[in-house]
């Protein structure tokens, strides 16, 4: 298993634990966050880019696959049109960690955490995030607004993740 932290910063030498911003997590303990390779496509965008991500899991129905995925893709990332130019100009860095120092925090989201400082074992530069998503056989969709797919995908059999929705275009 490989786990990564995605950043737009190219010079991180050590990751220090940080207090989680999520209110459903213990606010007294800092964590270093990483994501597994299955869910990595959910983070191959600029940090604050709102997106709806979903992928096939062991219990995903054929009906859901036929309704929400085109071709043979097993994973989709839906992004607002207004982020197209930004994503094409963004460079990302994948910091890979030794998974032995991490524990599973959320299986559905692919999150792993460590409560100690971590030094990456590798850094990979991504010059073109959209091309990287295509290389990973991810369906990339651009839409005017995310709220319809946000509401729909939660009622499917996919594994899903809604990222940075506070930055999504409001419903008019």
Secondary structure, 3 states (H helix, E strand, C coil): CCEEEEECCCCCCCECCEECCCCCCCCCCEEEEEEECCCHHHHCCCCCCCEEEEECCCCCCHHHHHHHCCCCCCEEEEEEHHHHHHHHHCCEEEEEECHHHCEEEECCCCEEEECCCECCCEEEEECCHHHHHHHCCEEEEEECCCHHHHHHHCCCCCEEEEECHHHCCCCC
